[in-house]
Amino acid sequence: MGKGGATGPDDGRLARLERAGVIRRAPRERLDEIIKVTFADDVLSWELDDDGGWSKVPTEQGVDVQEAMMARAIARAREPR
């Protein structure tokens, strides 16, 4: 996924879906978390250039969406039910 652009984790669409009752709060929070970590990824992300070519996003924070999602899944699995 590219960075920046007109859409992002805080563009308000999820909040509107929640207010409309389309999604409940807990799943909405999880979806919001997934979107935020996906947009934060700078290890696996590439951007589409104006000329149609692809460029690797510079790694600055070292956020790897695959690793982050696996760590979160393991943590959730270990939570008492």
N, C-alpha and C positions, 0 to 999 in steps of 0.2 A: 504494500500500500504506500502511496505517496504521502508526503507530509504537506502541511499547510493547506492551501486551497480553500474553497468556499465551505466545505463540510469538515467537521471535526467533532471531537467528543463533546463539545459544549455548544452545539448549534441549536439546541432547544427541542429537537424532534422527539427525543426520549421523554422529556418532561411532558410534552403534549400528549403522547401516547398514554402516559401514566394518568394524567388528569382525565383523559377520555375513558379510562377504565380498561384499556386494551391490554395493558400489562400491570401486574401487581408490583408493589414496592420491592420485595426481596429479589424477584427475578430482574427487575429494572436495575437495582444496584449491582447485581452480578453482570448484567449486560453492559452497564456503564463502565465497570472495572475492566471488562474484556476490551471494550473500545479504547479506553485510555491506554492500556498497556500495548495494544496494537499500534496506536499512533505514536507511542513513545519508542517503539523498536527502532534502533539504529544499528543493529548488527546484521539483520537479514533484509532490511528495506532497500528498495531501489526506487528511483524517481524517473518518470517519463519526461524527457527533455523536449523543448520546443521543436526540435528538428526530428522528433520521433524516435530518437535513440534513448537508451536506458543508462542511468548513472547510479552507481552505488552511493547510498546515503552515507556521509562521513560518520564513523563511529566516534561519538563524543561521550555519551553516558554509559555505553555498553549494555543497553537493554536488549535482550534477546527474547522475543515474544514466546518462542517455543519453550525455552527454559523457564520463563516466568509463569506460563500457564501450567507446566508440569509441576512446578513447586507449589502453586496454589492448589492444584488437584490433590497432591499428596497431603498437604496440610488439611484440606477439607475431609479427606478420607480418614484422617487420624482423629478428627473431632468426635467427641461422644455424641451419640444419637439419642 
